[in-house]
Amino acid sequence: MSLQSINPKNKQLIKTFDELNEKQVDEKLGKAQQAFLKLKETSFAERKKWMLKAAEILRSRKAEFAHIVTDEVGKTLSASEAEIEKCAATCEFYAENAEKFLSPEKIASDASNSYVRFDPIGVVLAVMPWNFPFWQVFRFAAPALMAGNTGVLKHASNVQMSALAIEEVFGGSGFPGGTFQNLAIPSSKVEAIIRDERITAVTLTGSEKAGSAVARTAGEEIKKTVLELGGSDPFIVLGDADLDAAVKAAVTVRLQYNAGQSCIAAKRFIIEESIADEFTDKLKTAVSKLKVGDPAEPSTDVGPLVNQQMVDDLDSQLNRSVAMGAKVIIGGKVADSDGYYFEPAIVTNTSLDMPVCNEETFGPVFAIIKVKDRNEAAAVANSSIYGLAADIFTNDALAAEELAAKIESGAVFINGPVKSDPRLPFGGVKKSGYGRELSHYGIKEFVNVKTVWVK
């Protein structure tokens, strides 16, 4: 069996990769285990040097890596370059802060001396998706490796060029051989990897279904998991908001992060009815000016979706919603082209039982939901099974923070588009998963929090 990278802009096969056999997988897991035995004995200073080298490699090869991402995923070249830069910055962040984050913590007790150590736990399996093929790997790998763990990556089948590039980055940065390795295997082989005694924990970014399957298997093996799953993020605009700023942020957080194919992309636009029509008109004008096309062209704003399944799923969600009474005021058509293009759509006259409101729409669709006031806005925001992140736009700072406290999500951004930042914890609640990545919380997910008591 082989894994394939296909260019979304023209549906052309880029490269084929052979699936690893059982012996090859076993050898890689053995190398990861041996690397862990070496890495855990190294100092933070040594790991810092290697992680800074990884950041240097990322920046020196940024153009090359960005083209790989654009070719495999279809996001615009500028977005791909920004992704590589973010990975480099995250490597630097953990290189500079890991020792501080994991320094022993003294705690007063009945002992002469008592403290908590944060020790690495071993080989961590990362199951990662295609939509941010570098970033979602590095936001796990940078803290995990700085903590002294090693990693094996089961990346999405269609981004093996990205996976091998990441393996090259860590392989050339000075870490012990086998510290970070790619496993070119299909999803059907993940369960066996989780059950292998050399794997100590699993982190997954992906769908609710995939997260449930991984958590079930890891639970049977009593292994730690961190899950970052789907999202149907609310974007709340109250009546006193700066509408121009809100519209600009709406376009950014819905479309310009990979044509809307992002877990933290805003998907439900919850607008106070006093300004709903004006907001919608301004949004329509902004969307109409966007250029959909070749993601490698600098003038392109929105590239293609990643494959035919994504196009079909989004088209189905939109058509089912229209059949229930929704109105598409712009876009919403599958483009007649060689690639997987979908026209950015704005949908009005919605209700909460429609697919565009109660399912995760993984693509360029804005679902407009009118509400009477901020209390209804909170209720609508919380009506989703997901709880990853949320946006609030208002000029009333106190009202914004009061509303933020009511929103059931892992993050709330006020008067700015949702984004991930290595300094801030990232993760969700409800069906969006559990555990946290990034910040000092993220690096402590895969360590042994060990009490030491001395008398």
URSUL-V273527 format. One record per residue. N is the residue number from 1. RES is the residue in one small letter. OMEGA is omega in degrees with one decimal (NA if undefined). Layout:
N&RES&OMEGA  N&RES&OMEGA
//
This chain:
1&m&-179.1  2&s&176.1  3&l&-173.5  4&q&169.1  5&s&-178.2  6&i&-179.0  7&n&-177.1  8&p&-175.8  9&k&-179.4  10&n&177.8  11&k&-178.4  12&q&176.9  13&l&178.1  14&i&-175.6  15&k&177.7  16&t&-178.5  17&f&178.5  18&d&175.9  19&e&177.1  20&l&174.7  21&n&-175.4  22&e&-179.8  23&k&179.9  24&q&177.0  25&v&179.7  26&d&179.2  27&e&179.8  28&k&177.8  29&l&176.4  30&g&177.6  31&k&179.1  32&a&179.2  33&q&179.2  34&q&177.7  35&a&178.4  36&f&-179.6  37&l&177.1  38&k&-173.3  39&l&-176.8  40&k&179.2  41&e&-179.9  42&t&-179.9  43&s&174.9  44&f&179.5  45&a&178.6  46&e&180.0  47&r&177.9  48&k&179.9  49&k&-178.3  50&w&-178.4  51&m&175.5  52&l&175.9  53&k&176.8  54&a&177.7  55&a&178.8  56&e&178.8  57&i&179.2  58&l&-178.0  59&r&-177.9  60&s&-179.0  61&r&-174.5  62&k&-178.8  63&a&178.9  64&e&-178.0  65&f&179.5  66&a&178.0  67&h&176.8  68&i&-179.6  69&v&-179.7  70&t&-179.8  71&d&-176.0  72&e&-170.9  73&v&179.7  74&g&177.9  75&k&-177.2  76&t&-176.7  77&l&178.3  78&s&177.6  79&a&178.7  80&s&177.5  81&e&178.5  82&a&178.9  83&e&179.8  84&i&178.7  85&e&179.2  86&k&177.4  87&c&178.9  88&a&179.6  89&a&179.6  90&t&174.3  91&c&179.9  92&e&-179.4  93&f&-178.3  94&y&174.8  95&a&-177.2  96&e&-170.3  97&n&-174.0  98&a&-177.6  99&e&177.7  100&k&-179.1  101&f&-173.1  102&l&176.1  103&s&178.8  104&p&-177.5  105&e&179.7  106&k&178.8  107&i&179.2  108&a&178.3  109&s&178.0  110&d&178.7  111&a&171.9  112&s&178.0  113&n&176.2  114&s&-176.8  115&y&179.2  116&v&174.1  117&r&176.4  118&f&-173.9  119&d&177.7  120&p&-174.5  121&i&177.5  122&g&-177.4  123&v&-179.4  124&v&176.5  125&l&176.1  126&a&176.9  127&v&-167.9  128&m&-178.1  129&p&-173.2  130&w&-163.8  131&n&170.6  132&f&-165.3  133&p&174.0  134&f&-172.1  135&w&-175.7  136&q&174.7  137&v&-176.0  138&f&-179.9  139&r&169.0  140&f&-168.6  141&a&-177.1  142&a&177.8  143&p&-177.0  144&a&-179.3  145&l&177.1  146&m&176.6  147&a&179.6  148&g&176.1  149&n&168.9  150&t&-174.7  151&g&168.5  152&v&-172.3  153&l&166.3  154&k&-178.0  155&h&176.7  156&a&-174.0  157&s&-173.9  158&n&-179.8  159&v&-179.3  160&q&174.3  161&m&176.5  162&s&-178.2  163&a&-179.7  164&l&177.4  165&a&178.6  166&i&176.8  167&e&177.7  168&e&-178.9  169&v&-178.6  170&f&178.4  171&g&-178.3  172&g&-174.5  173&s&177.2  174&g&176.8  175&f&176.9  176&p&-179.9  177&g&-178.8  178&g&-178.7  179&t&178.5  180&f&-176.3  181&q&175.5  182&n&174.3  183&l&179.0  184&a&-178.0  185&i&175.2  186&p&-178.5  187&s&-178.6  188&s&-178.2  189&k&-175.0  190&v&-177.4  191&e&-179.1  192&a&178.7  193&i&180.0  194&i&-176.9  195&r&179.5  196&d&-174.1  197&e&179.3  198&r&176.0  199&i&-177.6  200&t&-177.1  201&a&-178.1  202&v&170.3  203&t&-178.4  204&l&166.1  205&t&-177.1  206&g&-175.7  207&s&175.8  208&e&-180.0  209&k&179.7  210&a&179.4  211&g&179.0  212&s&-178.9  213&a&-179.7  214&v&-179.7  215&a&179.5  216&r&-179.7  217&t&179.4  218&a&177.8  219&g&177.6  220&e&-179.6  221&e&-177.9  222&i&179.0  223&k&-177.9  224&k&173.9  225&t&167.9  226&v&-175.3  227&l&170.9  228&e&-169.6  229&l&-172.8  230&g&178.3  231&g&170.9  232&s&-166.0  233&d&176.1  234&p&175.6  235&f&-171.8  236&i&176.5  237&v&179.5  238&l&-170.1  239&g&-177.4  240&d&-174.9  241&a&170.0  242&d&-171.8  243&l&179.1  244&d&177.7  245&a&-179.8  246&a&179.4  247&v&179.2  248&k&178.9  249&a&179.8  250&a&178.6  251&v&-179.7  252&t&-172.4  253&v&178.2  254&r&-168.7  255&l&-167.7  256&q&168.3  257&y&173.4  258&n&175.9  259&a&178.5  260&g&-179.6  261&q&-177.2  262&s&178.3  263&c&-176.8  264&i&172.8  265&a&175.0  266&a&-177.3  267&k&178.6  268&r&-176.3  269&f&-172.3  270&i&-168.6  271&i&176.3  272&e&-167.4  273&e&-179.3  274&s&-178.9  275&i&-174.5  276&a&-178.3  277&d&179.4  278&e&177.0  279&f&-178.0  280&t&177.9  281&d&178.8  282&k&178.8  283&l&178.9  284&k&178.3  285&t&-179.2  286&a&-178.7  287&v&-178.4  288&s&-178.7  289&k&-177.2  290&l&177.5  291&k&175.4  292&v&-178.8  293&g&-176.8  294&d&-176.4  295&p&178.9  296&a&179.3  297&e&-177.3  298&p&-176.8  299&s&-177.5  300&t&176.7  301&d&-175.5  302&v&178.5  303&g&-179.1  304&p&167.2  305&l&-168.7  306&v&-178.9  307&n&-176.7  308&q&-179.9  309&q&178.3  310&m&177.9  311&v&-177.9  312&d&-179.0  313&d&-178.7  314&l&178.3  315&d&178.7  316&s&179.8  317&q&-179.4  318&l&-178.9  319&n&178.5  320&r&178.4  321&s&177.1  322&v&178.2  323&a&179.5  324&m&175.5  325&g&178.9  326&a&178.8  327&k&175.7  328&v&-175.3  329&i&174.3  330&i&174.4  331&g&176.1  332&g&-178.8  333&k&173.8  334&v&-175.4  335&a&177.2  336&d&-176.1  337&s&-179.9  338&d&-177.2  339&g&-177.5  340&y&-175.2  341&y&179.8  342&f&-177.7  343&e&176.5  344&p&-173.1  345&a&170.6  346&i&-176.0  347&v&178.0  348&t&-179.4  349&n&-175.8  350&t&172.1  351&s&-170.8  352&l&179.3  353&d&-179.2  354&m&178.7  355&p&-179.2  356&v&-180.0  357&c&-175.3  358&n&173.6  359&e&174.8  360&e&177.7  361&t&-174.0  362&f&-178.3  363&g&-168.6  364&p&178.0  365&v&175.1  366&f&175.2  367&a&-178.6  368&i&179.2  369&i&179.1  370&k&176.5  371&v&-176.8  372&k&-175.3  373&d&-176.0  374&r&177.9  375&n&176.6  376&e&178.1  377&a&178.8  378&a&-179.2  379&a&179.1  380&v&178.9  381&a&-176.7  382&n&-178.5  383&s&-179.0  384&s&173.7  385&i&-177.7  386&y&177.4  387&g&-177.1  388&l&-179.2  389&a&-178.7  390&a&174.1  391&d&172.5  392&i&175.8  393&f&177.9  394&t&176.0  395&n&178.7  396&d&-174.5  397&a&-179.0  398&l&178.7  399&a&-179.6  400&a&-178.4  401&e&174.9  402&e&178.6  403&l&178.8  404&a&-179.7  405&a&-178.1  406&k&-174.6  407&i&-179.7  408&e&179.5  409&s&-179.6  410&g&179.5  411&a&173.3  412&v&178.0  413&f&-177.1  414&i&178.3  415&n&175.4  416&g&-177.6  417&p&177.2  418&v&175.3  419&k&173.5  420&s&-174.2  421&d&-177.3  422&p&179.8  423&r&-174.1  424&l&178.6  425&p&-177.0  426&f&178.1  427&g&-173.4  428&g&174.6  429&v&-177.9  430&k&-176.8  431&k&176.5  432&s&172.5  433&g&-178.7  434&y&-174.2  435&g&-178.6  436&r&170.9  437&e&176.0  438&l&-176.5  439&s&178.4  440&h&176.9  441&y&-176.4  442&g&-177.8  443&i&-179.7  444&k&178.7  445&e&-175.6  446&f&172.7  447&v&173.1  448&n&177.5  449&v&-167.3  450&k&175.2  451&t&174.0  452&v&-176.1  453&w&-175.5  454&v&176.3  455&k&NA
//
